């Protein structure tokens, strides 16, 4: 029996039925489909929804009824909201997405999807889109509640504010993927939740560095949480761009992204 | 670098089922994952539809379907929406309703994956691999966890796809799978392929007989232990007591041999507690070649 490679047979077959072979859907369609699928999965997950929307809203209310932020702006809520938006980015991009990716890796979902036309690149792009989609919903919900509670953002702050939020989401997505791709999913769950609490409380994200212990203040500005929180407050309170904080966020995104590419294990 | 696979050379053709048969840990999955581009190989070459899977893009991936051993399905997903999503990644996918009906997935189409039985998950994983109407289909242990009914369903579909021209490459440690499905079998042991051929070709490879292996049978019977059967049957027929009271007779058995044996039993007033006669199976071939049992 003679055995010829499938490739040779393929070359022969393509001569008369070139259009019969399967083709991938267009790249933007594949990526958008994956983004939508992952975003819906995230929104259907009760725990994720609590992390993404309920806890940030509780924090918002908490900060407006306590004197924690007094003396920093015209009103408590004006100081509180930018930090809450930063917290939303950390919830979705880092904790939510990191945990989902960690378990997808455990169950072989990443391996299977990387054999489909989506591929590894499409998978990552889909995750970024799903994070941005969920973040948009969070921003809409938090902003609506905040405006109803009397939030008065500087109009000039919206454009830099949203751009910085996207940059922060990129940095946190890269960090989430780095954790999810290098340790077991149970460890990812523990690490990302713990960091969410630690960075949320002490990382300069909702509580400005000025209100933290003096020893911690210089370090906080170099954390992605501190850089995002401070730069969003600068944008929405004063309509200004904190270039230093933006550069720190960019650096986190690049370094964590490179590390994730280098060390991410698909199985 | 751990060398799991070294010295495997194989070819799979369109319109055929090619089976990689071997014990667990023989290197079947590693071989498959290199061919799927999931693992980086350190040496050798692989051509899949004329492309190197390690560097291939979406174009090649759309023509290849993969069913992984661990399924690769998200536990929180529901079968039908998941299949619709995967179908969207292809330009001309299989009709989801049709495939779902074909594999009996419609009965659990809205149940979350984590609540499905092993066989249901396996059928869903097969559907996910097929949804893009691939030209080449990789199946890693396709019958694992399948009940007899789903197994028949899956085997019928695989045969039909093969007849339609799909090239199917599967791994299995089940001889029966290979014997029922495969057009061509590679026996893999310790990361090498140690034998290959069609099932009839492999069955003809016998150390006991040069020719006429199609007549080789194995007779197993239970009788009192310690019987001396060595001079009862002619040379060329092997008799052994595999464990106390269990006898195995192997060779090109003819009706006359059975009559001789039965006459000897009668003369010695022995009625076997049980007996079974089997044609030579791939299991025997594997045992002969590798010197060990498949499991």
Interface residues (C-beta under 8 A of the other chain):
Chain A: X1 X3 X4 X5 X6 X7 X8 X9 X10 X11 X13 X21 X22 X23 X24 X25 X27 X29 X30 X33 X34 X37 X41 X44 X45 X103 X104 X107 X108 X109 X111 X112 X113 X114 X115 X116 X117 X118 X119 X122 X266 X267
Chain B: X11 X12 X13 X14 X36 X37 X38 X47 X48 X49 X50 X51 X57 X58 X59 X61 X62 X63 X64 X66 X68 X70 X71 X72 X73 X74 X75 X76 X77 X85 X86 X88 X89 X90 X91 X92 X128 X132 X133 X134 X135 X136 X167 X184 X197 X198 X201
